[in-house]
Amino acid sequence: MRKQTFMNEIVLNEKQKEILVRHLSGWYCPFYSPEEDQLAMNVLIEMAHSLRNKLNARDEWEHKYNMNLMEWFWSKIPNSATEMPFTRNKNILT
């Protein structure tokens, strides 16, 4: 029950959702992104690290998600599969 509570606390704004989907789709590059996007990505990384530590999910992150923190984080967001589906390496924003 405790793990579910943490996952229900994940609240992303529209910019964070956009950046996360772009990242997972292979269309986010911090070197060519505006500062606003970079800041949103930094917040996402901090949220993901914090959640991973709260859930003590290092093994799941390392083995099931091959150390891909953002894919692991995406899997923990309630309704993420139905809310904003993505296909890796395809432009979903068009």
KEVEX-702524 format. One record per residue: x, y, z of N, C-alpha, C in turn; residue in one letter. Coordinates in steps of 0.05 Angstrom, whole numbers, plus 5000, padded with zeros to 4 digits. Layout:
<rs>
XYZXYZXYZA/...
</rs>
This chain:
<rs>
501749765000500050005000501850255000M/504050255014505850485015506850554987R/507650354971508650424944506550564928K/504050474929501850594914501450884922Q/501850944948501551224958503551404944T/506051324943508151484930507451534901F/506451324887505851354859503551544854M/501651554872499451734870500252024874N/502552064886503552334891504952454867E/505452304847506752404823504852584808I/505552834806503953034792505853184773V/505353154747506953294727505353514714L/506553734710505253944694505453884665N/504154034648504153974619506953984607E/508554174615511254194604512953944611K/512653854636514153614645513153364630Q/510553344626509553114610510653124582K/510553364570511553384542514553304541E/516153404559519053344559519453044564I/518052924582518352644588517652474563L/515452534550514652394526516752434504V/517652674500519652724480522252564486R/523052564511525452414519525152114513H/522952004522522451714518522151644489L/521351834473520951784444523551824428S/525551924442528151974429528352244415G/526552434422526452694410527152924428W/528452864450529353074468532353084469Y/533553314464536453344466536953594483C/538153564506538653794523540354014511P/542153934492543954124481542654324462F/540354244451538954414432536154504442Y/535654444467533054514479533254784493S/531054934494531055184509531355134539P/532155344552532755314581530255214596E/527855304588525455214602525154914600E/525754794577525654504574527754364591D/530154484592532254364608531554364637Q/530354584647529554604675527454394681L/525554364663523454164666524653884668A/526553824651527853564652529353524678M/530653734688532153714713530253644736N/527853764736525853704756524953414754V/524553324729523753044725525852854736L/528352904731530452734740530552734771I/530252964783530152974813527752814824E/525452844811523052704820523452394817M/524652314795525152034790527051914811A/529252054816531251964836529951954863H/528352154870527052154896525151914899S/523551874879521651644880523151374881L/525251354865526751104866527851054894R/528851254907529951224934527651164954N/525351304952523151254970522150964968K/522050864943521050594939523150374942L/525650474946527950284948527850094924N/527750214900527250054876529750034858A/532050044871534550034855534749774839R/534049544850534149294835532349294811D/529849384815527949394793529049584771E/530049804779531050004760533449894745W/535249754759537649654746537049414727E/535349234736535048984721532648994702H/530349084710528049084693528149304672K/529149534680529249764662532049834652Y/533949654656536649684646537849964653N/537350054677538350304688537350544673M/535050524660533850754646531850884666N/532751094679531251224700528551334690L/528551454667526151574657524051364649M/524851144637522950934631521850814656E/523550784676522550674702520550874714W/521251134714519551334725516851344710F/516851324684514451314668512551094677W/513750854682512150624690510850664717S/511750854733510650894760508451114760K/508051254738506051454737503351324732I/501451364749498751244746497551324719P/496451134705495151174679496951274657N/499551244660501451354640501151214613S/500450964613500250824587497850914571A/495650994585493351084571493251384567T/494551524585494551814584496151924561E/498651834558500351934537502151704526M/501051534509502651314499504951414481P/507051274481509351344464510451094450F/511751134428513150924414516051014412T/517750854421520650934422521551004394R/523151224392524451314367522451384345N/520051454352518151564332517251834341K/516852004323515952274330512952264336N/512252284361509452264369508152544371I/509752744368508753014372507653134346L/507752984324506653094299503852984294T/
</rs>
